[in-house]
Amino acid sequence: MAASAPAFAQEFRIGFINTDRLLKEAAPAKAAQAKLETEFARRDKEINDQTTALRTASERFDREAPTLSESQRNTRQRQLVDQDRELQRKRREFQEDLNVRKNEELQAVLERANRVIKQVAEAEKYDAVLQEAVYLNPRHDITDKVIRALNAAGAASGAPNR
């Protein structure tokens, strides 16, 4: 029994990664966010412009409604409802497309991050690296090391380092 005591005394090294911080601070995550903003900026502006136009048309209708005939009022109300319905459809499609692309970009960043986490863990001889924990002593947090390694890997591969 005494002969096996040194084996139990061996240090078990644990590291912890704050995934939220990693996805906010790492250069590849920032680059992915900028890419999405650029990719969806035109559609976002279109929807915002249409929202403004609909609001303006609705306000104009509210001002002019008392002077319109019933048929004119009904026609303009139908037009406003149709425009609103079309705008809501475009918003839903935009949000769905944005979510799909965001998930694709997030997955790519997470795959890169997991490779870097594994490299850091192997290089520094960690036995386990956790991404979620109820409590962990901050001295086990290796998020900064992983972010630095991820940023360096991105810079070395020629990826934008924002």
Contacts in CASP RR format, 6 or more apart in sequence:
PFRMAT RR
TARGET T0000
AUTHOR 0000-0000-0000
METHOD contacts of the structure
MODEL  1
MAASAPAFAQEFRIGFINTDRLLKEAAPAKAAQAKLETEFARRDKEINDQ
TTALRTASERFDREAPTLSESQRNTRQRQLVDQDRELQRKRREFQEDLNV
RKNEELQAVLERANRVIKQVAEAEKYDAVLQEAVYLNPRHDITDKVIRAL
NAAGAASGAPNR
12 127 0 8 1.000
12 128 0 8 1.000
13 124 0 8 1.000
13 125 0 8 1.000
13 126 0 8 1.000
13 127 0 8 1.000
13 128 0 8 1.000
14 126 0 8 1.000
14 127 0 8 1.000
14 128 0 8 1.000
14 129 0 8 1.000
14 130 0 8 1.000
14 136 0 8 1.000
14 140 0 8 1.000
15 121 0 8 1.000
15 126 0 8 1.000
15 128 0 8 1.000
15 129 0 8 1.000
15 130 0 8 1.000
15 136 0 8 1.000
15 140 0 8 1.000
15 141 0 8 1.000
15 142 0 8 1.000
16 129 0 8 1.000
16 130 0 8 1.000
16 131 0 8 1.000
16 133 0 8 1.000
16 136 0 8 1.000
16 140 0 8 1.000
16 141 0 8 1.000
16 142 0 8 1.000
16 143 0 8 1.000
17 113 0 8 1.000
17 117 0 8 1.000
17 129 0 8 1.000
17 130 0 8 1.000
17 131 0 8 1.000
17 141 0 8 1.000
17 142 0 8 1.000
17 143 0 8 1.000
17 146 0 8 1.000
18 141 0 8 1.000
18 143 0 8 1.000
19 131 0 8 1.000
19 132 0 8 1.000
21 143 0 8 1.000
21 147 0 8 1.000
22 29 0 8 1.000
22 113 0 8 1.000
22 143 0 8 1.000
22 146 0 8 1.000
22 147 0 8 1.000
22 150 0 8 1.000
23 29 0 8 1.000
23 106 0 8 1.000
23 109 0 8 1.000
23 110 0 8 1.000
25 147 0 8 1.000
26 109 0 8 1.000
26 113 0 8 1.000
26 146 0 8 1.000
26 147 0 8 1.000
26 150 0 8 1.000
26 151 0 8 1.000
27 150 0 8 1.000
27 151 0 8 1.000
27 154 0 8 1.000
27 155 0 8 1.000
27 159 0 8 1.000
27 160 0 8 1.000
27 161 0 8 1.000
27 162 0 8 1.000
28 109 0 8 1.000
28 112 0 8 1.000
28 113 0 8 1.000
28 150 0 8 1.000
28 151 0 8 1.000
28 154 0 8 1.000
28 159 0 8 1.000
29 109 0 8 1.000
30 162 0 8 1.000
31 159 0 8 1.000
31 160 0 8 1.000
31 161 0 8 1.000
31 162 0 8 1.000
32 105 0 8 1.000
32 106 0 8 1.000
32 108 0 8 1.000
32 109 0 8 1.000
33 105 0 8 1.000
34 160 0 8 1.000
34 162 0 8 1.000
35 105 0 8 1.000
36 98 0 8 1.000
36 101 0 8 1.000
36 102 0 8 1.000
36 105 0 8 1.000
39 101 0 8 1.000
40 94 0 8 1.000
40 97 0 8 1.000
40 98 0 8 1.000
40 101 0 8 1.000
43 94 0 8 1.000
43 97 0 8 1.000
44 94 0 8 1.000
46 90 0 8 1.000
47 87 0 8 1.000
47 90 0 8 1.000
47 91 0 8 1.000
47 94 0 8 1.000
50 83 0 8 1.000
50 87 0 8 1.000
50 90 0 8 1.000
51 87 0 8 1.000
54 80 0 8 1.000
54 83 0 8 1.000
54 84 0 8 1.000
54 87 0 8 1.000
57 79 0 8 1.000
57 80 0 8 1.000
57 83 0 8 1.000
58 80 0 8 1.000
61 76 0 8 1.000
61 77 0 8 1.000
61 80 0 8 1.000
65 73 0 8 1.000
65 76 0 8 1.000
68 76 0 8 1.000
112 150 0 8 1.000
112 153 0 8 1.000
113 146 0 8 1.000
113 150 0 8 1.000
116 146 0 8 1.000
116 149 0 8 1.000
116 150 0 8 1.000
116 153 0 8 1.000
117 129 0 8 1.000
117 146 0 8 1.000
119 149 0 8 1.000
120 126 0 8 1.000
120 129 0 8 1.000
120 142 0 8 1.000
120 145 0 8 1.000
120 146 0 8 1.000
120 149 0 8 1.000
121 129 0 8 1.000
124 142 0 8 1.000
124 145 0 8 1.000
126 142 0 8 1.000
129 142 0 8 1.000
130 136 0 8 1.000
151 161 0 8 1.000
154 161 0 8 1.000
155 161 0 8 1.000
END
